[in-house]
Amino acid sequence: MIDNNRAQQLYEKLGFRKIGIIRDAYFDGRCGKFTDAMYMDLLKKDWDILKDKILK
């Protein structure tokens, strides 16, 4: 969810990067309207570099 800042911060600390926003991606029953979705990814080559730092 685009409004879940705590999750986004955690993913970014783990090496994920924001790759795009899908507008009006799903219906959010909490507020009764369509909401944007944030897409993030982590490439394997980036994970291979980061995992050594995380596992130390």
MOZIZI-V159574 format. One record per backbone hydrogen bond with DSSP energy under -0.5 kcal/mol. NH is the residue of the N-H (numbers start at 0). CO is the residue of the C=O. Records with the same first field share a line. If there is no record, write none. Layout:
# MOZIZI-V159574
NH=CO + CO
This chain:
# MOZIZI-V159574
1=35
3=0
4=2
7=3
8=4
9=5
10=6
11=7
12=8
13=9
14=11
15=10
16=40
18=38
19=38
21=36
22=20
24=21 + 34
25=34
27=25 + 32
28=26
30=27
31=27
32=27
34=25
36=21
38=19
40=16
46=42
47=43
48=44
49=45
50=46
51=47
52=48 + 49
53=49
54=50
55=51
